[in-house]
Amino acid sequence: MITGLDHLVLTVRDLAATVRFYVDGLEMELREFAEGRKALHFGAQKINLHVAGREFEPKAGQPTPGSADLCFLTARSLEEVARHLDGRGYPVIEGPVARAGAQGSIVSIYLRDPDGNLIELANRR
């Protein structure tokens, strides 16, 4: 029945810090839509951003900054990605480590975004 993921929503404390992390650090594209709302685009997906206390309705039952655990795939080497992020003040906290991805084995590194969400960046094996 389900064929893919269109978007997900992150609830954030500091919109500017979040945008810096995802645009400068992870090289996603910031786009504005529907009355000034913000979204981070990558591939064929996006992350909509809700500022805590000013969420768009309808919303999650308990929207909380820092409660997400997200894994993104990259075609770049994890060493290159780690250098890029570290140079922008976003240090890797673990990895590279072997993990099981949705379509097979992956190798991952981990870091946290400004809200404390766990961000996993992975290469398919």
C-alpha positions in Angstrom: 0.0 0.0 0.0 2.7 2.5 1.0 5.2 3.4 -1.8 7.4 6.1 -0.3 7.9 9.0 2.1 6.8 12.4 0.9 7.7 14.5 3.9 8.1 14.4 7.7 7.8 17.2 10.2 10.4 18.3 12.8 9.4 20.5 15.7 12.2 22.9 16.5 13.2 25.4 19.2 15.4 27.7 17.0 14.4 27.9 13.4 17.6 29.8 12.3 19.9 27.3 14.0 18.0 24.4 12.5 18.1 25.9 9.0 21.9 26.5 9.3 22.5 22.8 10.3 20.4 21.3 7.5 21.3 23.8 4.8 25.0 24.5 5.6 25.8 21.2 7.3 23.7 18.6 5.3 23.3 20.8 2.1 19.5 20.5 2.0 17.6 23.2 0.1 15.5 25.6 2.1 12.1 26.5 0.5 9.2 28.6 1.6 5.6 27.6 1.0 2.0 28.3 2.1 2.1 31.5 4.0 5.8 31.6 4.9 6.2 28.0 6.2 9.7 26.5 5.8 10.7 23.2 4.4 14.1 21.5 3.8 14.2 19.7 0.5 16.5 16.8 -0.5 16.0 14.3 -3.3 12.3 13.7 -3.7 11.5 14.4 0.0 11.2 17.3 2.3 11.2 18.1 6.1 8.6 20.6 7.1 9.7 22.7 10.1 7.3 23.7 12.9 8.5 26.0 15.6 7.6 24.7 19.1 4.5 26.5 20.4 3.6 27.7 16.9 3.0 24.3 15.2 0.8 24.0 12.1 -2.5 22.2 12.6 -3.1 19.3 12.6 0.1 18.3 14.4 1.5 15.4 16.4 -0.2 14.6 19.7 2.9 15.7 21.6 5.3 17.6 19.3 8.7 17.8 21.1 11.9 19.3 19.8 14.7 16.7 19.9 12.6 13.6 19.8 13.5 12.4 16.3 16.0 9.8 15.1 16.5 10.1 11.4 18.8 8.3 8.9 19.8 9.9 5.6 21.6 8.2 2.8 24.6 9.9 1.1 26.6 9.0 -2.0 29.7 10.8 -0.5 32.2 9.0 1.6 31.5 9.2 5.3 35.0 10.5 5.8 34.3 13.4 3.5 30.9 14.0 5.2 32.5 13.9 8.7 35.2 16.4 7.7 32.6 18.8 6.1 30.4 18.7 9.2 33.2 19.0 11.7 34.5 22.0 9.8 31.1 23.7 10.4 31.0 22.8 14.1 28.9 19.7 13.9 31.1 16.8 15.3 30.4 13.2 14.7 29.5 11.4 18.0 29.8 7.8 16.8 30.9 5.8 13.8 31.5 4.7 11.2 29.6 1.6 12.3 27.8 -1.2 10.4 24.0 -1.1 10.6 21.0 -2.7 8.9 19.2 -0.3 6.5 15.8 -0.6 4.9 17.3 -2.2 1.7 20.3 -4.0 3.2 23.6 -3.3 5.0 24.7 0.3 5.5 27.7 2.0 7.3 26.7 5.0 9.4 28.0 8.0 11.3 25.9 9.8 13.9 25.6 13.4 15.1 23.0 15.7 16.7 21.2 18.6 15.2 20.6 21.8 17.2 17.6 20.3 19.0 19.3 17.1 19.9 17.7 15.0 17.3 19.9 12.0 16.4 21.0 12.2 12.8 22.4 9.2 11.1 24.2 9.6 7.8 24.9 6.4 5.9 26.4 4.7 2.8 24.8 1.6 1.4 27.2 -1.3 1.2 
